[in-house]
Structure formats: structure tokens, C-alpha cells
């Protein structure tokens, strides 16, 4: 067919995608990626004390919670449809080894037990396994000559995982980025009768600029240097895929990419390369950036948050760790009610 100036293209010669975008009902009918509250994991910070709900300055709407407040938050999350939490601890004291990470009466261990009393198995409880929140120097492993000793750290990470499993964690999530951490943890869990405890491996965790607010929240900034010798270079995609596959071979049940939005290509690569559940962590800086822009009127907070979560799910993540979890569950309920 020849088209000349002034002629109208025949309706049969081009695709009319707009037919299915005409109304909200049609758009909902053909939507390819659907969010559900059951996909969401709420990261929570547990601190000492009673009746404490301390707002985190760089993360509006997020709090450091005492154990009793953690239980109340767990009940609230279950009621709105969020079924999973990821716990981080702020111990009363720290030491060079990070011994609070595996203490039977540690802050996260106490939090897990209180959650179990409050909500039973209604919540899937995931416990972060790392030493950075518990060491006096703020690094993710123990030190030898002022550098992180990978192999010496493995037994301590494994010990922490066993302690958290004994307290009632459904899933342990090693985030220290020590080589061999998943194998060491799987072996220790099985040896101590915790073969049913699953491992969610922070397999591709980059040395990201987006972690800043978390370090305030968890009081976990390194006292010297940085974490680039063990966290990944954000420029290396092939290496990240290798890390994902290595953790899978070591016994991980689920794999996590962190941060989420700057690494959507790796979320997609993980989904394509494996059959296990894929998680992505929308980290503190991603959350804080959306909140800050919304406070200034530059973004619609709800729309930006839901769009970003949809993008992460569209890339292939079925598990979304996000500080928007509670808000997103409410927003999704509103949409369903329309």
C-alpha cells in the first residue's frame, strides 16, 4: 500500500493497543504484572527497651522497635495482609567479634520469640545473618590485621544462623558477602537439627550508595574503610550471576539481589538462570529518595512506590523486600475495593 500526503492510513495496517487501555477495568483485565501483599516483606529494626517506637530520621515512617512493639507491629502486618518480616537488631553492647549476633538472649532472638507468641506462624520470620550490627568496628566479619578475615568469619555467621533458627526463625538470610557463607550455614543448621530452616542468600549484594539510611537505622556504619573488598562492584553483572549460582550450589533455597531498582537486569538474569524463588531488596536509599521527593511535591509517593515495586516484580522478583510493605498493602487493598 502506498501512502501519500493527505491520505489516512487504513485501520487494518496498524496495531491498536489503545483498545485495551481505554478504561480502568480493561487495563486491570490485561495487566501482566500483579502485586499482592503476600509478596511483600517488611524489614524491621529491633532495639532494647520497652514501649519504644523510635522514628528513623532518614527513613520517614520507619521505626526502631522494642520487642513488645515489634509484636504489636507483627499483629498489624498480619491484619493488613503482609505475611513476612525481615529482622535486624540493635544490641545494647558491641564487641570486636559481634557476639550479640549469636547470643541466646540476643535482641533479634528475643524479638523472634515474642513474634511467635503474638502471631504464631501467621508471619514468615526471616532473620538477617551478619555481624556488622554487632561488631564494635562495624564490618560484616571479624578482623585480622585491620582487614576482614573471610574464613574466620564463617563459623561465627554459622553460629548466628543456628541461634536464630533455635529462636524460631523460618528463614535465615546471610548478608555478609563472605565467600562460602551459605555452605557453612547450611552445614551448621543441618548438624544442629535445623534442616527445615531455609536460607535466603543475599547472593548479589553490591557496595551501593543506596545503603546510607540503613546504616543510620541499624547503627552499622564501618568505623574505618568501606565494604568494597567483600560487597560486589555494581559494574560487574557477569560476576553477580556467578555469585547467584555459587550460592545456589552451596545450598541456598532462595536468592536475593540488592539493591533492587539499580539492578533490575540482575533480577531478570537470576530469574532466567534459576528455578528457585527470587527476592529483591528495595533498600533504604531507594525508599528515602521517593519519600524525600514526595515531601517536596516532586513525586506522588503512592504512585512512585507502586510503580517501582511493579518494575521489580516485572523484572522477575516474586519476593519484594521493601519499607513500603505496610503502605503498599493498604494501597493495594484500596485498588481492589474500587
N, C-alpha and C positions, 0 to 999 in steps of 0.2 A: 504493500500500500504506500502510495506517495502522498506525503503531507506537504501542502503548500501554505504560504502565508494566508491567514484569514479563514482557514478551514478548521473544523473541530475534530479532534481525534475521536475515533469511534470508541464507544464504551466497551466494546469487546476486545480492544487491543491493550488495555492496561488493567492492572490489579487494583481492586477497590478494597483496600484494607480498612478503610474508614467505616465500612458497613458494620463491622463488629466492634467499633469503638463509640457508637452513636449514643448509647445510654449506659448508665452505671451498671444496670443489670446485665447487659450484653458483655461489658468489659469483665465483670465478675465471672460470667459463664466461661469465657475463653482464657482466663488468667492461667498462665503456665506455672508460675511460682507462687505458692501459697504459704503464708506464715501461720503458725499455730502456737499458742502459749506453751504447749508441751515441748517445743523445740528449744525453748529459752532456758538459759542457765544464769542465775543471778549470783554474781560474785559478792561475797560478804566478808567484812573485816571484824574479827572478834578481839575484844580488848578486855583487860581486867576491870573489876569493879562491879557495881550493882546499879540497876536503873540508869545505865549510861547509854545515851544516844548522841554521840558527838559528831556534828556535821564536819565533813572534809572540805576545807576551804576551796580547793581547786576542782572539786567534783560536786557541784550543787545537787542536793537531793540524795547524796550518798553519805553513809554514816559509819563510824566505828561503834560497834555494838557490844555491850557487856553480854555475858552468857544468857542472862534472863531475857534481855531484849532480843537476842538472837532467836530465842524460842518463839517470842511473840512475832518476830518477822517471818519465821518459818510458817507459823499458822496463817499469817496474812497472805503469804505467797501461795500456799496451797489453796486458800479460799478463792483466789483470782485465777487459778489455773496454771501457775508456774510450778513445775514439779521437780526442779533440780536447783541445787546451790553449789557454789564453789567457795570453799572456806580458806581464808588467810588469817594468820594470827599475829598479834602484837603482844609478846611476852612481857612480864614485869621486869625481867633481867635478861641480859645477853652475856655471852662469853665467846671466846675465840672458836670453839667447836660448834656452837649453836645447839647446846644440849637441850634447850627447851623444845626443840623440834620433835624429840622422841620421849619426852617426859610423860609418864603415865597420867600425871595431873596437869599436863600442858594446856595452854589456853584453847587450842583447837580441839584437843581430845575432850576437854570439858564441854566445849560447845557442841560437839557431835552427840555426846551422851544426853545433853539437855534437849537437843532437837529430837532425838529418838523418843524421849519421854513425852515431848509435846505433840509430835505428829507421827510417830511410829515410822512406818515405811511409806507414808504418803509423799515424802520427799526423797529423791535420789541425792545422797550426800557425797559430794566429790571433795576430796581434801588435797590441796596443793602440797607437793613434796619438794621443799627447797630449804636451804639453810640461811638465805640472805636476811630473812626477817629475824633470825635468832642469833646471828653472829655479831660480835661487837665491831667487826670490821666491815660488815655489810656485803661481803661476797657470798656467792652461792655454794662455795665449798670451803674446806679447811685450807689454811695457808702453809706453804713451805718456802722459806726464803722469799717472802713477800709476793709469791705467786700462788695461784690456786692449784692445789695438788689433786689432780683428777682421780687417781686410783685410791688415794687415802679417803676421798670424799664418798666413794661408792658405798662403803659399809655403813656410813652414817645416814646416807639417804635411804638405804635399805632398812636400817633400824627405825627411821622415822616412819616409813611406809607401814611396817609391821605394827608399830604403836597406833597409828591412825586406823588401821584395819581392826585392831583389837577394840578400839573405842567405838566402832560401828560404821566406819566409812564404807560405802558401797564401792567407791572408785577412788584410787589414788592417782594423782596427776603430777608426775615428776617434771619439774620445770627448770632444773638447774643447768641443763645442757652439758652434763658430764658424759663423756663417751662411756658407753656400757651401763648407764644407769638403769635402763629398762631391764636388762638381763639380770643385774644384781638384785633389783627389787622383785622381779618375778620369782627368782630362786628363793629369796628370803621369805616371801609370802607363802610359797608352797611349803617350804620347810617348817613354817610355824603354823600350819593348819589353816591358812587363809587363801586356799586355792580358788575360792569363789570371788575373791576381791578382784575387780577389774582394774586395768591400767589404761588411763587416758594420757598418752605421751605428748608433751609439748615437743613435737618432733622437729618442726621447722620454726624455731623461735629466733627472730632477728634482733640484733643490737639496734633497737629502734629509738628514734627521737620521740616516739609517741608514748613512752612509759613514764614521763615525768610526774604527772599527778599521782600515779600509783605509788611512787616512791615516797611521796608525802603521806599518802593514806596508810601505807604499811611500815613507814619509818625504816625503809630498807635501802636507802642510797648508799653506795660503797664509800667507805671512809677515804679511800685513795684509789687512783686509777679508774678504770672502767671495766666493762664486762665483754669487751670485744675479742678477748682471747678464747672465750668459750661460747658466747652467743654468736649467731651467724651474721656474716656480711649481707646486708639487704640486697646487694648487687648479684648474688650468686643463686640463680634459680636451679641449675642442674645439681649443685651441691645440696640444695634443700630437698630435692626429690630423693637424692641418695640418703639423706638423714631420715626421711619418712620411711623409706624401705628398710633401712637398718633397724629402726625401732620396731617395725612390724616383725622382722626376723627375730628380734630379741624377745618378743612375746607381748607386744602392745595389743590391746583389744580395740582401741580407738586411737586416732591420730589427730593432733591439733596443729593448726597454723596460727602463728601470732606475730605481728598484729594482723587484722583481717583485711580491711579495705586496701592498704598498701600492698597486699599480697594475694589479691584475688586470683591471679594467674596460678599461684601455687595451690590455692584451694581447688581450682579446676584440675590441676595436674594430679593432686592427691586423689581426687575423686576418680579420675580416669585410670590411675595406676593401681588402685586397690579396691577391695570389696568391703573393707571394714568401715564403720561409721566415721565420718569426718567432721571435726569440730573446727570452728574459727572463733578467735577471741577478739571481739571489738573492744580494744583496750582503752585505758583511762584517757589518753590524749585524744582519741577519736571522739569519745563521749564529751570530754571537756570542750573540744573545738566546736561541736554542734551546739552545746549549751551556751557557750560564750557568744557565738554568732546570733543565736536566738535572743539572748538577753539584749543585744544591741539592735534587734529588729531586722537583722540582715538575712535571717533564715526563719522559716516556720519549723519550730522544734519537732513537733509531731511528724510533719511530712518528711523532714530530712532524716529523722531517726528511722521511720518505717521504710523509706526508700533505701537507706543504707543497709538495713537488715535484709531487705528483699534482694539487694545485689549480692550480699554474702551467700544467701541461700541459693540464688540463681547460679552462682559460681560452683555450687556443689556441696556446701556445708549443710548437714542435717541437724547439727547441734550448734546453737548460737550463744556463745558466752558474751553477755552484754549487760552493762549497767542500766540500760533502758528496759530490762526484763519486766519489771513490775508495771511501768508505764505502758510498755508495748502490749502487755496482756490486756490492760484496760482499753487501750485504743482498738485493739482487735475485737474485743467484746462489743464495743460501740458500733464497729462496722457490721458485725454480724446482726446486731439488733435493728439495723436500718431496714 
